Amino acid sequence: MALIRPQSGLGAYAGMAAYAGDLHNHCAISYGHGTLADAYRNARLQLDFATVTGHAAWHDMPSEPAHVSDYHSAGFARLRGHWPEVQRLTEEVNVDGSFVSLLSFEWHSMTYGDHCVYYKSGTGPLEPAQAQSLEELREVLRGLGKAGLEAFVIPHHIGYRADRRGINWNTYDPELSPVVELVSMHGCGESADAPRNYLHTMGPRDAGSMADRGLELGNTFGFIGSTDHHSAHPGSHGHGRAMVWAEELTRDGIWDAIKNRRTYAATGDRIMLATSIDGHPMGAEYTNPGMREITVEVLGGDTVDYVEIMRNNEVIAKSGPTAVDAFEFDGMLAVSVGWGEVGVLNRWNVQIEIRGGRIQGVEPRFHGYDIVEPSAAEPDSFSFSHWDQQDAQHLSFTTETHGNPNVLTDATQQMALHVTGNKNTVLSVTFNGKQVHRTIGELLRGPQSEYLGGFLTGAMLLHRAVPHTARHLTIEHTDTGTQAPRDQYYARVRQHNDHYAWSSPTFINN
């Protein structure tokens, strides 16, 4: 497997790569859907690290609605029964240099907000979930830390109101919570104006719970994304990604990156985002009362619309790339399958050939089933996508789609490739026996579609070719800072395909 693991040219990230993971998702080990084996099989399709999270406890759970408390309680009991299996499989799938797994569980709270607990291991106790307050939970985890088992307790879906399972900034402490989950299937909690609104049954975003409010209050934390997907598909594309800058793909490497806030949140595409201020990577905290030299480097998974530099929650610089016409091509080609009538199953068998060029890296962008609450009807399997790269010119994948459930939800399946070649290089795709050939020159002019058959049948899209100059950008900016005791800076990225990334802040004491 040749997953894309980008590196930055900035000195602050020398020897590091940007790894993609999902630190918050679910399956039927508690309440959710699909087996733990399916979940880790799906994770390894497109991620570098993951944990499959079990719902463990809710100390202040409302009694109404009754069906909600019933399926949560049943899920908690199920996790207790599955815990030995969860530990065994979490340990088995961890392979240094290939795929990193961590053990985790979710602790719910109306009062303190929901948190996920992570162990720097594949084994650990479930008993801390019975804590009746956030401070009690922290105290138990501190004790485990002293005994040699390190833990994080990370807030998620922070944007809900503080008494409705959103973050409570009055009780936040960075000691065991170096980062917060900024984006997931719930939406984005950066600010009240951020993209990806909260539309879940739990309610809308509240300004008092947003990340910008937490920063305004003087808190120190970084950003990650994760999916909170409930159907055994960690990394389901578009729900969220935890991106980390690590020196190695090991538990030590991933843990160190999170602990030091060398992390960023992304919605789905493996956007490479690196910030350097006075030579410090994202997440750093230091003192500089004078001029700040800021550099931001971005390498998008699609064409980049703009990059913004934020200081104290305000935009101080904004820029975008300028595509340059060139005969040689070094960029992204992508193939998507799906569409057709809602609920109609299409099974896809796709072979891709690059003629006159080379595949340099692969970025699968697969979706899982979007099922959250218990359902009477269950699919036969939750592991239905597979891919294999045969050599530098050939790749194949199989998957399935059921149409897009509505006009706002993308349930297509996509394979993106980093390809080098020229305008005459041919992307040849055979899907379910039907062949299509397009040159990079043709795809630079725009996307092209093909269909399985007649009207309302499934379709395939050959995306617009994205050259390096349309997705790569470096911004240099000098800033004098403010008169505040401390300034915080971060960068955010928007792609034209509506995917985003947010770097962890850098904190500078004046």
N, C-alpha and C positions, 0 to 999 in steps of 0.2 A: 504494500500500500504506500502511495506517495502523497499523503495528505499535505496540503499547503501549510507550512509553518513559517511565516514570514519573519525576517529579521530587519532591524533598523540600521541605518547608517549613522545614527547619533551615538556619540561616545558614551553617553550614560547607559546605553543598552548593549555595550560590547559583550560578546559571548552569550547573549540571551536570544531566545526566540519567543514569539507570541503564540501561546498555546490556547486552544479553545476547549471549554468544558461546560458542564451543566451541574450545578451544585444543589439543585432543588427540583425534584420530579418524583412521580409516584407510580406505583403499580398495585397489584392485588395483595401485596404483603400487608397492607392495612386497608384503607378504602381506596379503590382505584381499579385498574383493569390490566390484565395480562400478567404473565409470570415474571419473576425476577430474572430468570435466564433470558427471556425475550428482551427485557429492558437493557441488560448489559450487552446483548447481541446488537441491539439497535444503537446503543451508545458508541460501540466500537466502529460502527459504519462511518461516523463523521466527526467524532470527538477525540481529544487527547486525554481527557480526564473526566470523571463523573462520579457521582454518588447517587444511589437510588434511595429516596427518603421515605421513611414510614411515618404516618401520623401516629403520635404516641400518647398525647394527653391534652386535656383542656380543663384546667382547674376551675375556671369560672364560666363554664359553658351554660348558656341559657337553656331552659327546659322547652322553650318554644322557638321555632316550629318543631314539633315532636319528631317528625321524620328526619330532620337534620341531626338532632341529638342522638337519635337511634342509630343512624348509619355511622356517625362518628364513634360512638361507644363500641359498636361492633368492630369497627376498624382498629381501634386501640387494642381490643382483645385479640384480634387476629395478629397484629404485629407482635404481641407478647409471645404468641405461639410460634411465630415464624422467626423469632430473633436468632436462634442458633443457625438456621439456614441462611439468614441474611448475612451473618458474620462469616460463615464458611464461604459463600459464593463471592462476597466482597473481597475476601482475602485471595481467592483463587484467580480472579480476573486481573489482579494487579501485576503488571509486568514492567519493570523499569525500562525506560527508553521507548516503550510502545504504548502503554495505556496505564493510567493511574486511577485507582479507586480509593474512596474514603468511606468510612461508616458514618451514617447520620440518622437523625430522627427529628421530627417537627413537634415543637411545643407551642400550643395555641394559647392565646390570652386576649380577652376583651380589654383588660386593664393595661397591659404592657405591650400589646402587639404580638403578632406571631413571630417566632424565632426558630431557626433551624440550628441544631447542635451537631457539630462535626468532630470526629475523632481523627487524630493523625495516625490512623491504624485501620485495619479491617475488623478489629475486635474491640469491644468495649461494653460497658453496662448500659442497660435501658432504664434502670431505677432513677437516674436523675430527672427523668421526665415527670416524676410525681411531685416535683417542687411546686409549692403553692404561691410563689412569688418569683420575680425575676432575680432579685438579690439572693434568694435561697438557691435558685438554679446556679447562679454564678459561684456561690460559696461551695456547692458540691463539686463543680467543675474545677475550682481552684484546688480543692483537695486531691482530685484525680491528677491534676497537673504536677503537684508536689510528689505524687507517687510515680510520675514518669509518663502519664498518658495526657498529652496536650489536647486541648479542645478549643473550639470557637463556638460562639453563640451569635448568629448573624440574623438581624431583622430582615423581613421580607414584606412584599406588598405594603411598603411604608406609607403610601399616600392615603389610605383610609383614615377616617377620623380616629383620634387617639383612643376613644372608648369603643370603637368598632373594629378592633384588631389591626388598626394602623399603628405606626410607631408612636411611642410616647417619649418625646424628646426630654421630658423632665426626669426620666429614669434611664436615659441612654448613658453608657459608659464604654469608652473605647478599649478598655483593658482586654476583654475577650471578644470584642466586636470591632475589628479593624476596618471592616467594610460593611456596607448595606446593599441589599438587593434593589437596584434602581429600576430595573425593567424585567417584566415577566409576562405571562399570558394575561395578567390582570391589567397591564398597561405600564405607563412610565410615571415614576414619582419624582422626576427632576424638579418640576415646578408646575404651577397651575396652568401654564401656557404650553407645556411640553407636548410633543406628539404622543400618540397612543393613549387616548383617554381611557379612564376606568369605566367599563361597561358591565362588569360582573354583577351578579345578584346582590353582592355585599354592599354595593352603593358607589357613589361618586368620589372623586378626589377632594381632599380638604386642604386648604392652603397651610394650615398649621402643622401638617404632617409631612410636607414636601422636603426634599433634600435641600433646596435653597433656604428654607426656614432653619433647618438644622445647622447649616453652615453659618447663617446669619447669627445664630445663637452662640457661635464660637466652638462648636463641636468639631472634632477631628475624625474623619472617616473617609474611606475610599469607596469606589463604585464597583459593583459587579452586576451582571444580569444572569438570569437562569430562567427555565421555562415554567416551572410549576405545572408541568404537563402531568396528566393523570392516567395515561394509557400506555405505559411501558415503552415510552419512546423518548429517552433523554436527548436533548438537543433538537427536538422537533422544530424545524426551521421557521423562524419568524417570531417565536415566543421569547427568546432571550438567550444570551451567551455570557458566560463568565470567561473573560479573556485575561490571561496573566502573562507577565514578562518574567520568565524563569530561566535559570542557567542550565537546568536539566529537567527531563521529564521523569521525575521521581516524586515520591511523597514529600521528601525533604524539599525538593525544588519548588513544587506547587505550594506547599505550606509556607515557605519563606516568602514567596511572592505575595501571598495574601496577607501575611503578618505585616509586611512592610508596605502594603497598599500599592504594589506595582501591578495594578489591576485596572481593567476598564470594562465597561458594560457595552454590549452590542446587542442589536435586535436579532441578527441571524447571520448575515454574511460575515466571513472572516476578514473584516476590515482591520488593517494594521494601523494602529494609532500609537504614536510615541511622542511624549512631551519632555522637553529638557529645559530647565530654568537654572541658569548659572552652573550648568553641568550636572544638575541633580535630576534623577528620574521622577516620574509621577509618584505621588504619595509621600515624598520627602517633606520633612519639616526642619527649617534652619533659620538663621538670622541674617538679614541683609537690609540695612536701612537705606541703601543707595539704589543705583540703577540695576534693573533686572534684565538679563539677556535671555529671551524666550525663543525657543525653536520648537516647532511642531512638524512632524513628518507623518504623512498619511499615504497608505496604499490601499485603495478601495477594492472591493470585490466586484464593483460595477463603476460606472462613471460617477465621479464625485461632483455633487452640486456645490457645496461650500464647506468650509471649515471655519469655526469661530473660536476665538480665544476669549475666555471669560475671566474677569477679575471681580471678586466680591459680588457675583451673580449678575454682572453687567458685561455686555459685549464690548471689548476694547479693540478687537481686530477681526477682520473677516476677509476671506479670499477663496478663490476657486482655481482649479487647474485650467490650462489652455491647451487643448489638443493640437498637436502638430502633425501634419500629414507626412507620412514616411512610407517608403516601399517596404522596409523591414517591419515585421510585426512581433511585438512582445506584449501579450495581453491576455484577456479572458474571452473564452468562447463558452456558451452555455446552451443546454438543451433542456426544455421542459416538456412534460407530458401531463395530460389530464383533460379538464373541461368536459363537455358533453352533458347529458341529462343528470340531474341530481339523483343520487341513489343508484345509478346504473354502474355496475362494476365493469371496469376495464383493466385487464391484466396486460402489462407492458413488458416486452422483451426487446431491448434496444442494444444495438452494436454501433459503436462510434469508431471511425477511422480518420486519422489526420494524414493526408497525403501531401508530401512536400514540406512537412514541419514536424515538430516534436511536442509531446505532452511533457511539461516540466513539473506539473503538480496538479492535484485533484482536490476539489471541494464539493463533496456531496451535499445537497440541500434537500433532504427528505423530510416530509411531514409524517406524523403519526395520526392515529384517530383522535379526534378532539371530543372525548367522552370524559366527563368529570364525575357526576353523581352516579350511584349504582343504577344499573340498567338491566332490564329483564332479558334483552337480546344482546348477546355477546358475539363478536367475530370469532372464528375458529382459531385464529392466531393473530398476535400483535407484532409479529416479526415477519414482514412481507416484502422488504426491500433488500437487495443484495447488489454488490458491484465487485468487479474484478478488472484490474489493469493487466493486460497481457504483455505489453511492451511499450515503447515510447510512442507508438502510433495507434495502438488499439486498446479500447476499453469497452466493457459491456456492463449493463445493469438490467435488473428486473425489478418491477414494483407494481403497485396497483393504485387505482384512483376510483372515486365514486362521484365525480363531478364536484363543483364548488357548492357548498351548502347554501350560500347566499352570495350576493354580488359584492360583499365586503370581505369575504373570507377566502384566502388563497389555500386550496387543498391540492394544488398541483405538486408534482415531484420534479426535481431539477438536478442536473449534474453540470457543474461548472469546471472548466479546465483552464489551467495556465498553459498557453501554447506559444511557441516561437515558430516563426515562419515568415511569409511575405504575403502580398496581396493575392498571389496566385495559389497559395496553399488552400487545399480543399478540405472542408468539413463534410465527411460522408456519413450519413446516419441511416441505418436500417431499423425501422420500428415495426414490429409485428409483420415482418416480411416485406414492407414497403420501403423503397430506397429513395433518399433525397441527397443531392449533392449541391453545395454552395461554396464559392470561394470566399476567402476572408475579405477580398475587395468588395464583393456583393454584400456581405454582412456588415461591413463598415457603413454602408448606406442605410441600414435599418434591419429590423427583425423580419423573419419570413415564417409563415405557418403552413402546415399540412394537416390533413384529416384522415382518420381511419376509414371513413366511408362517406355517407350522405349527411344531410342536415342533422345537427345536434349530436353527431357522433363525437367520440373523443378526438383530441387534436394534439399536435406536437408543435412546439415553437422553437425555432432556431433564433436565439437572441441576437441583438445587435452586437457585433464584435467591439470589444472595449480595449483600445490601445493603451499602452503604459502611460502615455502623456495625459490621458483623460482620467486616469485613476490615481496618479501619483502627484503629491504636492508637498512642498516644504515651505513653511512660513517662518520668517525671522522677524521678531518684534522686540523693541526696547521699551521698557516701562519704568516709570519713576516711582510707582507705588502710591500709597495714600498716607494720610495722617493717622489711620487706624492703628491700634496695637499690633494687628496681624492682618495680612492680606492672603487670600487664597485664590489660586488660578487653576482652571481646567480648560480642556478643549472639547468641543463637540463637532461631530461630522454628520453631514446629511448626504446620502447618495440620491441620484435621480430615481432609483427604484424603490424609494421610501424605506431604505434601511439606514440605521443610525448607529453612532458610537459616542460614548462619553468617557473621557479619561478621568481617573481619580485625581482629585485636587492635589496641588502642591501648596504647602503652607509656609509663609515667610513672615517671620517676626520682624517688626520694624525697630 
